[in-house]
Amino acid sequence: MSAIHRGLTVTVIVKEEKLSEINVLLEEYNLHSKNHQEDYHVQMPSTFFISWLTLPSQFYAEKEQLPARIILLTSYVGNKKRHLNELVAFMGSKLKAVFAFSEEFKSTANDNEGLVKFLNQKSIFNTFYSGFKFIKTQDVKKELDLRNKVFDYLNSKREEPGFSYQSPEEIKEQIENFVKKEDATKWAEVGLKSLKTDKFNMLTPLYIFGLVMATSIIFLILSIFMKPSFLFWIGLIFPVFLIGLIILFLLLRINENNPHIPNKPVSDDWIRNIVLRENNTVINEMTVIAPLKKGLIRRIFLGVSLRLVYLIRFFSYIPTVHTARWLQMDSGKRLVFIATFDNLSEAYAHDFVDSENRTRNMAVIFSHAAGFPATTWLVKKSYNHRSEYMKGVRAHQKITQFWYTFNTDLSVENLKTNRKFREGLFKKMSADEIREWLLTI
């Protein structure tokens, strides 16, 4: 089974007057998921997170009304088809009850096979990020228990005379002997399955993109010395791509001269309502959905940016973020951002605005959303960028009526530390590497 983390986004249009009724239903399902957490874990083993919410209508460029929507977003590991089958098998009746409010829901979706097909048809492209890559749901508890048992074992060994004088190599050997002998931990002796295939699959789009560009450059050079016309035409791919980006930047710069329209302040009650939902000890969720600023160039530029970010997602790392995704809806006129993260949304948002590098990266996407801070050449920020960004987040932050999380108590660093400890078991290391590995316990 693949260990690649992926995101599913399903959305349908719904009449505005139906939203309150749908919200009641989603809140009811949310309470059910909290009271039956273990059932969700068992029946949907591929699922890390589910966010399910309604989106009221919004205005694009202050004139065009964008429709109200139902949005289902899941974060899962492995195969999409398997994930959809799990989702429908366990939550089929709930999915049908909610999506039936939309005129897009088809009568053929009343059985499981039809519902899977419907969800697949209504799913849209998203740029998905995971901060704990290649860790499966079933590994989370196993790796935590493994590390805890070894920790308890070492605590008991500390009382033995001479233990503190042992070398790192000797301590590692004792740990491995303990793991092999204990029924609850000996599964770890097998070691982790190679991730080479999954890493290659994640990087394949980038490899293909790089190969096409490199081939284009080579063919362009060859066309100078050789006659076949196909060399020249293929060689044009790279310069056309480069010129296209330059044109996009120039058009964006022209659009940036439009007057900046700030967001209207939101009420304290609205902010309080959002913050009250962030009542989990470790992990919380945030959804921000905003119409884009006026101009076709904004929609095109954002679409290109999201696809380029998708190519390099393997190399991205944000310490406090479990999963995040960015996508466009309604012909690119809406930006959707959703994240699950450690801490509260206020602190999480400040993680970006208080870092110069992250602020610059963030501007590539959020500067296109209505009310978010204006930029020059997408890089230079306005003097009040931080405060305007926080206002933008709060103005467009939505309430997620249904939120399910597989893991409630472990931060991203906890998950990565548990995996690092497991990876070090039964692995040849130098003394310095062993010392560093022992610090993960």
C-alpha positions in Angstrom: 0.0 0.0 0.0 1.2 3.5 -0.9 2.3 5.7 2.0 1.8 9.0 0.1 -0.6 11.5 1.8 -3.2 13.0 -0.5 -6.1 15.4 -0.3 -9.7 14.9 -1.6 -11.9 17.9 -2.2 -15.5 17.5 -3.2 -17.9 20.5 -3.8 -21.4 21.1 -5.1 -23.6 24.2 -5.4 -26.5 24.6 -3.1 -29.3 27.1 -2.6 -28.5 29.7 0.1 -31.7 29.1 1.9 -30.8 25.5 2.5 -27.6 26.3 4.4 -29.0 26.6 7.9 -30.7 23.2 7.6 -27.5 21.6 6.3 -25.5 23.2 9.1 -27.7 21.6 11.7 -27.2 18.2 10.1 -23.4 18.6 9.9 -23.2 19.7 13.6 -25.2 16.6 14.5 -22.8 14.4 12.6 -19.9 16.3 14.1 -21.1 15.4 17.6 -21.6 11.8 16.5 -18.0 11.6 15.3 -16.7 12.9 18.7 -18.7 10.3 20.6 -17.8 7.4 18.3 -14.2 8.3 17.6 -13.0 4.7 17.7 -15.6 3.5 15.1 -14.3 6.2 12.7 -10.7 5.0 13.3 -11.5 1.4 12.6 -13.9 1.9 9.7 -11.8 4.5 7.9 -8.2 3.4 8.4 -6.9 5.5 5.5 -8.3 8.8 6.8 -6.4 11.4 8.8 -8.7 14.4 8.7 -12.2 15.3 7.4 -13.5 18.9 7.1 -17.1 19.3 6.0 -18.7 22.7 5.8 -21.1 25.0 4.0 -20.0 28.2 2.3 -22.4 31.1 1.9 -22.4 33.0 -1.4 -19.7 35.7 -1.8 -19.2 38.5 -4.3 -16.3 38.5 -6.8 -15.1 42.0 -7.9 -18.0 43.4 -5.7 -20.5 42.6 -8.5 -20.6 38.9 -9.5 -22.3 36.7 -6.9 -20.6 33.4 -6.4 -22.9 30.5 -5.4 -23.3 28.9 -1.9 -21.6 25.5 -1.7 -21.2 22.3 0.3 -17.5 21.4 0.6 -16.1 18.1 1.8 -12.3 17.9 2.3 -10.4 14.8 3.4 -6.7 14.1 4.1 -5.9 10.4 3.5 -3.0 8.0 2.9 -2.8 5.6 0.0 -5.1 5.0 -3.0 -8.0 7.4 -3.8 -10.3 4.6 -4.9 -9.8 2.7 -1.7 -10.3 5.9 0.4 -13.6 6.7 -1.4 -14.9 3.1 -0.9 -14.1 3.4 2.9 -15.7 6.8 3.1 -18.9 5.6 1.4 -19.1 2.3 3.2 -19.0 4.0 6.6 -20.5 7.5 6.0 -22.7 6.7 3.0 -26.0 7.6 4.6 -24.5 10.9 6.0 -23.0 11.8 2.6 -26.3 11.2 0.8 -28.3 13.1 3.3 -26.1 16.2 3.0 -25.4 16.2 -0.7 -29.0 15.5 -1.5 -29.7 19.2 -0.7 -27.9 20.0 -3.9 -29.5 19.9 -7.3 -26.3 18.4 -8.6 -26.8 15.2 -6.6 -28.0 12.5 -8.9 -30.5 9.7 -8.2 -27.9 7.2 -9.4 -25.8 8.1 -6.4 -28.2 6.3 -4.0 -26.2 3.1 -3.9 -22.5 2.9 -2.8 -21.1 2.5 -6.3 -23.1 5.5 -7.6 -22.1 7.6 -4.6 -18.4 6.8 -5.1 -18.8 7.8 -8.8 -20.6 11.0 -7.8 -17.8 12.0 -5.3 -15.2 11.3 -7.9 -16.9 13.4 -10.5 -17.3 16.3 -8.1 -13.7 16.2 -6.8 -11.4 19.0 -7.9 -7.7 19.6 -8.1 -5.9 20.8 -5.0 -2.3 21.5 -4.1 -1.9 19.3 -1.0 0.9 19.4 1.7 1.6 17.0 4.5 4.1 17.8 7.3 4.5 14.1 8.4 5.0 12.4 5.0 4.8 8.6 4.6 3.4 7.9 8.1 0.3 5.7 7.9 -2.6 6.0 10.3 -1.9 2.5 11.7 1.7 3.6 12.4 0.8 6.5 14.6 -0.3 4.6 17.8 2.2 1.7 17.2 5.2 4.0 17.0 4.0 6.0 20.0 3.6 2.9 22.1 7.0 1.5 20.9 8.8 4.6 22.0 6.9 4.8 25.3 7.8 1.2 26.2 11.4 1.7 25.4 11.4 4.9 27.5 9.9 3.0 30.5 12.5 0.2 30.0 15.4 2.7 30.1 13.9 4.3 33.2 13.9 1.0 34.9 17.5 0.3 33.8 18.8 3.6 35.2 18.5 2.1 38.7 21.0 -0.6 37.8 24.6 0.0 38.9 27.0 1.0 36.0 24.2 1.7 33.5 25.1 5.3 33.2 28.7 4.4 32.3 27.7 2.3 29.3 28.6 3.4 25.8 25.9 4.5 23.3 26.5 1.3 21.3 25.8 -0.9 24.4 22.6 1.0 25.3 21.4 0.7 21.7 22.1 -3.0 21.7 20.1 -3.4 25.0 17.2 -1.5 23.5 17.1 -3.7 20.4 17.3 -6.9 22.5 14.4 -5.6 24.6 12.3 -4.8 21.5 13.0 -8.3 20.0 11.9 -10.1 23.2 8.7 -8.1 24.1 5.5 -9.3 22.4 4.2 -5.8 22.2 7.3 -4.4 20.4 8.9 -7.3 18.4 6.9 -6.2 15.3 9.4 -3.4 15.0 12.3 -5.8 14.3 11.0 -6.2 10.7 11.9 -2.6 9.9 10.1 -0.1 7.6 9.2 -0.9 4.0 11.4 1.0 1.6 9.9 4.4 0.6 11.8 4.7 -2.7 8.8 4.0 -4.8 6.6 6.4 -2.9 9.2 9.2 -3.1 9.7 8.6 -6.8 6.0 8.7 -7.4 5.7 12.0 -5.5 8.6 13.5 -7.5 7.4 12.1 -10.9 5.6 15.3 -11.9 8.7 17.3 -11.1 10.9 14.9 -13.0 8.6 15.1 -16.0 8.5 18.9 -15.9 12.3 19.1 -15.6 12.8 16.5 -18.3 10.6 18.4 -20.7 12.4 21.7 -20.0 15.8 20.2 -20.3 14.9 18.4 -23.5 13.6 21.7 -24.9 16.9 23.5 -24.2 18.9 20.7 -25.7 16.8 20.6 -28.9 16.9 24.3 -29.2 20.7 24.2 -29.2 20.8 21.3 -31.6 18.5 23.2 -34.0 21.3 25.7 -34.5 23.5 23.0 -36.0 21.0 20.5 -37.4 18.2 21.0 -40.0 15.2 18.9 -38.8 12.4 21.4 -38.0 11.0 19.3 -35.2 14.1 20.2 -33.1 13.3 23.9 -33.4 9.6 23.4 -32.5 10.3 21.2 -29.5 13.1 23.6 -28.5 10.5 26.4 -28.3 8.8 24.9 -25.2 11.3 26.3 -22.7 11.5 29.9 -24.1 7.7 30.0 -24.6 7.3 28.9 -20.9 9.8 31.6 -19.8 8.3 34.3 -21.9 4.8 33.3 -20.7 5.9 33.7 -17.0 7.4 37.1 -17.8 4.2 38.2 -19.5 2.2 37.0 -16.5 4.4 39.0 -14.1 4.0 42.2 -16.3 0.2 41.8 -16.5 0.1 41.1 -12.7 2.2 44.3 -12.1 -0.4 46.3 -14.0 -3.2 44.7 -12.0 -1.4 45.6 -8.8 -1.9 49.3 -9.5 -5.7 48.8 -8.9 -6.8 50.5 -5.7 -6.5 48.3 -2.7 -9.9 47.5 -1.1 -9.4 46.5 2.5 -11.6 43.9 4.3 -14.4 45.1 6.4 -13.7 44.4 10.1 -15.5 41.4 11.5 -17.3 41.4 14.8 -15.7 40.2 18.1 -18.6 37.8 18.4 -17.6 36.1 15.1 -14.0 35.8 16.2 -15.1 34.5 19.5 -17.3 31.9 17.8 -14.3 30.6 15.8 -11.9 30.6 18.7 -14.3 28.7 20.9 -14.2 25.8 18.4 -10.4 25.6 18.8 -10.8 23.6 21.9 -8.5 20.7 21.1 -5.4 20.3 23.2 -2.9 19.9 20.4 -4.4 20.0 16.9 -6.9 22.5 15.4 -8.3 23.3 12.0 -8.7 26.5 10.0 -10.5 27.2 6.8 -10.1 30.4 4.9 -12.2 31.0 1.7 -12.1 34.3 -0.2 -13.0 35.6 -3.6 -10.1 36.8 -5.7 -9.2 40.3 -6.5 -10.6 41.6 -9.8 -8.9 40.6 -13.0 -8.5 37.5 -15.1 -4.7 37.7 -14.6 -5.2 37.0 -10.9 -7.0 33.8 -11.6 -4.5 32.6 -14.2 -1.4 33.6 -12.1 -2.8 31.9 -9.0 -3.6 28.7 -11.0 -0.1 28.6 -12.4 1.4 29.2 -9.0 -0.6 26.4 -7.3 0.5 23.9 -10.0 4.2 25.0 -9.6 3.9 24.6 -5.8 2.4 21.2 -6.4 5.6 20.1 -8.3 7.8 21.0 -5.3 5.6 19.9 -2.4 7.9 17.0 -1.6 10.5 19.5 -0.4 8.2 21.8 1.7 8.2 21.7 5.5 6.3 23.9 7.9 7.0 22.7 11.5 3.6 23.2 13.0 1.4 22.1 10.0 0.0 18.6 9.8 -1.7 19.1 6.4 -2.6 22.1 4.3 -4.2 22.6 0.9 -4.8 25.4 -1.6 -7.3 25.3 -4.4 -9.5 27.4 -6.7 -13.2 27.1 -7.2 -15.9 28.7 -9.4 -13.7 29.2 -12.5 -10.8 30.2 -10.4 -12.7 33.1 -8.7 -12.4 31.7 -5.2 -9.3 30.8 -3.2 -9.7 28.0 -0.6 -7.1 27.4 2.1 -7.5 24.8 4.8 -5.0 23.6 7.3 -4.7 21.4 10.4 -2.0 22.6 12.7 -0.6 22.6 16.2 -1.7 25.4 18.5 -4.5 28.0 17.9 -5.3 29.8 14.6 -4.0 33.1 15.9 -0.6 31.7 16.8 -0.6 29.7 13.6 -1.3 32.7 11.4 1.5 34.7 13.2 3.9 31.9 12.3 3.7 33.2 8.7 3.5 36.9 9.2 6.4 37.0 11.7 8.8 35.2 9.4 10.1 37.2 6.4 10.6 34.1 4.2 7.2 32.6 5.0 5.6 36.0 4.4 7.2 36.2 1.0 6.1 32.7 0.1 2.6 33.4 1.4 2.2 36.5 -0.7 2.5 34.3 -3.9 -0.9 32.9 -3.0 -2.8 35.1 -0.6 -2.0 38.4 -2.2 -4.5 37.5 -4.9 -7.4 37.2 -2.4 -9.8 40.1 -1.9 -8.8 42.3 1.0 -5.4 40.7 1.6 -2.4 43.1 1.6 -1.4 44.7 -1.6 2.0 43.9 -3.1 4.4 45.2 -5.8 5.9 42.6 -8.2 4.3 40.1 -5.7 7.3 40.6 -3.4 7.3 44.1 -2.0 4.8 44.4 0.7 2.8 47.4 2.1 3.9 49.0 5.3 1.0 47.5 7.3 1.3 44.0 5.8 1.1 42.0 9.0 -2.0 43.7 10.5 -3.8 43.6 7.1 -3.0 39.9 6.6 -4.5 39.0 10.1 -7.6 41.0 9.2 -7.8 39.1 5.9 -7.6 35.8 7.7 -10.3 36.6 10.2 -12.6 38.3 7.6 -12.6 35.2 5.4 -12.2 32.4 8.0 -15.2 30.0 7.9 -16.7 27.8 10.6 -16.2 24.1 9.8 -19.4 22.4 11.0 -17.9 18.9 10.9 -14.3 18.1 11.7 -12.8 14.7 12.3 -9.2 14.0 13.2 -7.6 10.6 13.5 -4.8 11.9 15.8 -5.8 14.3 18.6 -2.8 14.4 20.9 0.5 14.3 18.9 2.1 17.3 17.3 3.9 17.1 13.9 7.3 17.0 15.8 5.9 14.1 18.0 5.0 12.1 14.9 8.3 12.7 13.2 10.3 11.9 16.4 8.4 8.6 16.9 9.2 7.7 13.2 12.9 8.7 13.6 13.2 6.5 16.6 11.7 3.5 14.8 13.9 4.1 11.8 17.0 3.9 14.0 16.2 0.5 15.4 18.4 -2.3 14.1 20.2 0.2 11.9 24.0 0.4 11.7 25.1 3.8 13.1 28.3 5.6 14.2 28.6 6.5 17.9 27.6 10.2 17.2 24.6 9.0 15.2 23.6 6.7 18.1 23.9 9.6 20.6 21.6 11.7 18.4 19.2 8.8 18.0 19.0 8.2 21.7 17.8 11.8 22.2 14.6 10.9 20.3 13.5 8.6 23.1 
